[in-house]
Amino acid sequence: DGGALPEGAAAEAAAGPEARRWCHLCRHKTDASWVCQNQMTISAVRQGVLVEATERCRRAFCVKCLRKFGMDPAVATICPSCTSVCTCRSCVRSRPRPGARETTARPAPIAAATA
């Protein structure tokens, strides 16, 4: 059939209406959602000490959107967002633009000339 979901995602989809998830890309709520299994390492400095924690991504995609990226829901384990190919507005904005300078400072406002 080709629409089979991986074991974890199928169990979540079959759990009932409360298990319905919003697709990260199309923002539709669906029963047939696939959930990313990628483990991410998150680093943060707390009280001067570098702390690292491992978290699961947990972004959900509907099967239709997952296939837009050429991913088979039965074998995929990492979502388009984790592989930096997601085309949703949030992911595109958070990606660094090629050739852009890396700066966090805003440019100074240009004063309007008074005549």
Secondary structure, DSSP 4 states (H G I P E B T S, - for coil): ---PPPHHHHHHHHT-GGG-EE-TTT--EESSEEE---EEEEEEEETTEEEEEEEE---EEEHHHHHHTT--TTT--S-TTTTT---SHHHHHHSPPTT-----SPPPPPPPPP-
